C-alpha cells in the first residue's frame, strides 16, 4: 500500500520528538548485564528475536539501535509518528499489529529474520494487559527455529506514566540505566 505523506504538524512532531528523545538517550549511562547471551546468538551468525515490555521501549530503542533490529509499529495514525521516531534510532520498522494488518506485519518480521536481521518485539503490546506475554513471539521463534533473547530495563531516576496501560518508563536525562539480557 502507498502511504500518503503525513501533514506538516505530524512531521514536525516526529522530527522534534525523535531528536529530543535521541538527545536524552545519549545522556543515559547504560550498563549491560548478561549481554553475553545476545553476543553468543549473534556470533553464531543467526538472527535473534529480542523481546521486552511495551513500557520499556524508549530505553530499549536508545540502546538497541546499535544492533538495528526491526520492530513492529501499529498502522494507526499514532503509529505513523512512532515509526518516524523509532527510525531516528536506527531501528527498522514493519507496520502492523495484532489488531490491524497483523498477517502483513508477521510476514514482514519473518522476512527480516530470513534476511538475517534481528527483530525486537514488545510482548505485551499493542494494548496490554501490561506484562502479559502474547503468543506471536513463540509462534515466530518456533516456526523459524530462531533463538529468543529476553531483555528488561530499569532506570535509577525516571517518570513512570502510570495513567496509561503500559506504565511507560521515561528515564530522566543523565540517569543510570541497566539493560538485562536473559
N, C-alpha and C positions, 0 to 999 in steps of 0.2 A: 504494500500500500504506500501511496505517496503522502507524505506529511506536508501540511501547509506550514509556512513559516510562522512561528509564534508572534503575537503582537509585540511591538516595541517595549511596552512596560514589562512584559514577561521576560523578554530577552535581557533587559536591563537588570531585573531582579536576579535572574540566573547568573549574569556576569558579576554583579556586586556580591551576591551571597557566596558564590563559588570562590571568588578571590578572598573574601573575608574569612571564610572557613579554612581555606588553604593557609592563610596567614596565621590563624590561630593554631592550625595543625603543625606548622613549622616551629612554634614556640614550645610545643609539648615535649617533655622529657620522657621518652618511651623506653621502657625496659621490657625485654622479651624473656619469657620463661618457657622452656620446653620447645623452643623453635627447632631443635634438632629433629623433632618428629616431622615437621614440614620439610626441612632440609633433606631428610632421608628419602622422602617420597619424590621430591624434585630431582635429587641426584640420580634416581633410577630412570629418569627421562620420561616418566609418566606424569600426566596432569593430575591435579588434586582437586577435590571438592572441599572447599573451606566453608565452615558454617559457624554462624554466631546468631546473636539476637538482634531483632529489628532496632531496638533502642540503643544498640551499641554501634550503629553504622558509622557515625562520624569518626570515632577514634579508629575504627577498622579501615575506613576509606583513607584516612590520613596516612596510615602505615602500609596498607596493602597495595597502594599504588606502585610500589617498587616491584611487585610480582605481576602487576597488570592483569588481574583476573577479570572475568566477565561477570556481571551482576544482572539480575532481573529487576526491572523497574516497571511499574504499572503503566498501562496505556492511558491512564487518566490525565486530565489537564495538570494536576499537581505532579504527576509522574513526569510530564514534559520538563517541568522546572527541575525536578530531582535529577533527571537524566543529564541535563546540561551541567548541573553542579557536579555530579559524580564523574562526568567526563573530564572535568578540570583536574581531578586527582589521578588521572591516567588509567582509570578502570574502563573496560569495555562495557557496553550496555546492550542488553537484549530486552526488548519491550514486550510486556505482557505480564499477567499474574494469574493466580489460580481462579480469580474472579472474572477475568477478561482476557481473551486470547491466550488461554493457558497452554493449549496444544502448540500454538505458534512459539510461545516463549520456551516451552520444554524442548522443542526441536532446535531452537537457537542455542540453548545451553548444550545440548547433545552435540551439535555441530562444532561448538567451541572446544569441547572436550576431545572430540575426534580430531580436531585440528591441532591438538597438543596444548591448548590453552587451559589454564586453571579457571574454575568458576568459584564464586562466593555466593552463598545463599543465606538469607535471613530466615531461619527455620520457623519462626513464629509469625511470619507475615502472611498475607498483606494486612490483615485486620485483627490478628490475635485469635484466640486469647493469648495474652502475654505469657511467655515462657513455655508455650505448648508447641512441641515439635510437630510439624506437618509431615506427611508421608512422601512428598516429592523427592526429598534428598535420598532416601533409601531406595526408592524406585530407580532413580538415575544411576546411583552407585552400583546397585545390583545388576542392572541390565548391561552396564558397560565395564563392570569389574574395576571400578575406579576407587582408590582409597579416599576415605573421608577423614579430614583433619578438623576437629572442633577447635574453636577459639573463644575466649572470653576476655573481656576488657574491664578494667577498673581505673578510676581516676581519684587521686587524693582530694582534689577540690573540683567540684562540678555542680552544675544545676541539674536536677532531675525533674523533668517535666512530667510530674505525676498526675496531671489532669488529662493527659492523653493516654490512649490504650497501651502504648509500647514503653511507657516510662522512660522516654528519650533522655539519654545522658549527654549533656553538653559540658565538656571539660572547660575549665577556666584557663585563659592563657597562662603559659609558663608552669603549669602544674605537672606533677609526676603522674605518669600512667604506666600501667602494666598490661601487656598482652600475653595471655597464657595459651599455649597450644597443647593439645592432647593427642 
